[in-house]
Amino acid sequence: MLVDAAKWTREDQVNASFEMEASSMNADAVVTITKTRKWFEERQRRFLTYKVEPNRLRRRYQYDEKRVRLE
C-alpha cells in the first residue's frame, strides 16, 4: 500500500484542491490529504454569501414571525 501512496504522491495533481503526502505509521501506509488555501478561500467566499442571505430575505419580505437561526 505504501508503494501505491508513494506513486500517487509523485504524480502531478493537475488543478487539485489538495496536497498529498505519503508516510507510514507502525508498518501501515498513511496518506495525509490537506486542503489548499485556494480551496479554503473559495469556500469562505461562498459561505459569506449564504450568511447574508437570511438578512436579505428578512428585509425584503419584512417577515419576522419566526426567528431565523443565525450561526
N, C-alpha and C positions, 0 to 999 in steps of 0.2 A: 504493500500500500504506500509506503514512503516513496517508492520509486515513482508511482503514479503522481503523487503530490509534487514531487520534485520536478517531474516532467511538465506538469501544468504551470508550475511556478515559473519555469524558464520560457514558456510560450508567451508570445506577445498578446496582451489583452487589449484588443482594439476597441476603443470607445467604452471601456469598462468603467463602472462607477465604484469599483472596489480594488483593493490591493490584496494579494495573497502571499502568504509566507509559509513554507513547509518546514516542519520540525518533527521531533519525536519526543515522546514522554514515556518513560518506562517501557521501551520497545514497542510503543504504539505510534502509528503515524498520526500527526496532527497538522491540520491546515488552519491557519488563522486568517480570517477574512475581515478586512477593515474597510468600512465605507469611506469614500474620499470626501474631502472638504467640498468639492463641487457638488456632490450628491446631497450633502447636508444643507448647503446654502440654497439649493434649488427647492428642497422640501420646506425649508424655513419660509421662503417667499410664498410658496403655495399655502402654508399654514396661516400666514398673516392675512391672506385674502379670505380664508374661511373664518378667521377670528372676527373680522369686521362685519361679516355678513349678517349675523343676528341683529346688530345695532342698526344697520342699514334698513333691514326689513321692519324693525320696530318703528323707526322714524317714518318710513314710507306708509305704513298702514295704521299707525297710532293705535296699536292693539296691545294692551298690557294686562289683559285679564289673567293670563298665566305668565308666570315669570320664566324667562329663558335662562337656562343654566349656562353661565359663562365660566369656563375653566381655563 
